[in-house]
Amino acid sequence: MDRLAYRVKRRLLGKPLTTERVSQEKLDNRTALGVLASDCISSSAYGSEEMLRVLVPVAGAAAFSLLMPVTGAILLVLLLLTLCYSDVVMIYTRAGGSYVVARENFGPTIAQIAAVALLVDYIVTVAVQVSAGTNAIISLAHLVGGGPTAMDHLQLPISAGVILFLAYENLRGVREAGRLFALPAYLFMAAVGLVLAVSAVRGLTGGLPRADLHAAGVIPVGTPGNGWLYGASLFIVLRAFANGGSSLTGLEAISNGISAFREPQGRNARRTLITMSCVLGILVLGVSTLAHFTHAVPYRDGTPTVIAQEAHFAFGGGVLGTAGLVFVQLATALVLYTGANTPFTGFPFLASFVAEDRFLPRQLTRRGHRLAFSNGIIALTVVAMALLLVTRASVDKLVALYAIGVFTAFTMAGAGLTAYHFRRRERHRRLKIGVNALAAVVSAAVVLIFAVTKFTEGAWLVVVVFPLGVWALTRINREYRREAAALTTIQAPGADRPHARRHLVFVLVETLDLATIKALRYAHAVRPDEIRAIHFAIDEAHARRLAASWEETAATSVPLELVECPDRRLRHAMVELAGRTTEDGATSLTVLVPRRLYTNALGKLLHRGTAEEMAKALEHLPSVAVTILPFDVSRALHSLEEGRDPQPD
């Protein structure tokens, strides 16, 4: 009969999928665009707003003009990275993205920089996307309700609930997650497209309103004296550019999740990547352009968001306007929430690949009940939840941790491809080297800009985590290599022959019952040189009764040996006895520990299990082997109830 934990898991997740189904759990291009691109295209919902958060307090109204050239610079970086990653997915068709590129071109140790970068990025992405999605919901309540509402206090609970829901759905498997999470990406594209179209019509007719830059709750707006010519220094522009870099996060998701594509994986991944980049470019440019004309300004607490204000300006009031606003905000929230699903696809694939290289625990390579990498999904959920709690689900605080990881991965991918093409004589070699080298340099510049300009706002944490993370991964790898070197050192031919001249078996006796008889029967079956039944006399009265019953029974021919244990340290006494027995170096010892199994809850409550504790105490001793022999007490009870004599198996 299946254990209770397995029955619960089967009820929650569905029937288990066989390993042969792995090849069937793949995504077509349309589904892949929705599942893997949600993170990327949904970044357009807050990328322009994060730029304005830097520009508006210093440049005032001039910030909306300065926003456009900064957006243009972001789009040029997008073009470079799209060309770079189009190369990645065609050459490296296994999950891992920049990690694989770095490993193949720079070796496994250097590749851990990319591994840490991607793992950190995935963790932060979950927290950022979910928090931004909740902001979209709260913004809707603000604009429909005419001001702050009770939902303002639900930011953290809602975000935490969404993360748990995403984890649950992904534990159910890739196909189910794909069907569930593909649609919101298309709804968001349609929603923003509708906002842009309506805004264009209203703008041409002179009916597009502007935001009040001095409304209650907006971030402080710079005065004209601190505007474009005076306050918009290079440092401020670089900070805005760094914040705007958050619009490009998620671009690497397709290369990291390429294993989820159908064959031919490289071609399908490249088509999806190019489509995703084009959509992202249009959305980022559209949102920034609307902000330029409407002067939609960020609020201190993050709500209502810039994109929510733009939808409100586009649709206006009335029933139709409210319906349009509701559609846009719900689509935005859904795509942001499903954008947080992308790490649940990419993180486990990447973690399993790094674990195969023995830089992460091997448990991350195992597929779970529904063929998903369950351990990776659970690890991602736990860390992302912790990050969410620490930052109180604040998008502004999380963005400070965001772009360093992903742009470090971009740098490693560009540098790795540059090295790849440099070693080969192929068509368009110089062009490929130039594009990838430029992508690497620009990405490295963004990392540097972000680390410097956002250092005091939380980027210092990522700067500290990176070297610690790389050290931890290399330390795990060193331990695995040391263990492998120790375990695979095979001696001369015939090394499997026993070196001990004498073999003893100890049967640990708690009481004379069927479990003990089973252990003694097994001891005879292995034919040792000597069998000893050992009882540690913790309770003297019980020991005397046991010795007396042992003398009277004809069930066993092995004499009982009582070992004094006055300090009641059972495990310590067992270790000392085993050590004395094998100290001559010519004796091997097998310790048989009967274990009584109780399937009912009351039986488990009334009886403590010491078999595992005894085995653990002895496992470090040389020349000592421990075998736990289970005996099903419930089966014996059932036999007795049916009028049959229980047997020791």
Secondary structure, DSSP 8 states (H G I E B T S, - for coil): ---HHHHHHHHHH-S---GGGGGGS-B-HHHHHHHHSHHHHHGGGTHHHHHHHHHHHHHGGGHHHHHHHHHHHHHHHHHHHHHHHHHHHHH--STTTHHHHHHHHH-HHHHHHHHHHHHHHHHHHHHHHHHHHHHHHHHHHHHHHTS--GGGGGHHHHHHHHHHHHHHHHHT-HHHHHHHHSHHHHHHHHHHHHHHHHHHHHHHTT------TT-TTB-----GGGSHHHH--HHHHHHHHHHHGGGGTTTTHHHHTGGGB-SSHHHHHHHHHHHHHHHHHHHHHHHHHHHHHH----BTTS-S-HHHHHHHHHH-SHHHHHHHHHHHHHHHHHHHHHHTTHHHHHHHHHHHHHHHTTSS-GGGG---TTSS-HHHHHHHHHHHHHHHHHHTT-HHHHHTTTHHHHHHHHHHHHHHHHHHHHT---TTHHHHHHHHHHHHHHHHHHHHHHHHHTGGGTHHHHHHHHHHHHHHHHHHHHHHHHHHHHHT---STTTTS---SEEEEEEE-SSSSHHHHHHHHHHHHT--SEEEEEEEESSHHHHHHHHHHHHH-SS--S-EEEEE-TT--HHHHHHHHHHHHHTTSSEEEEEEEEEEE--SHHHHHHS---HHHHHHHHTTSTTEEEEEEEEEHHHHHHHHHTT------
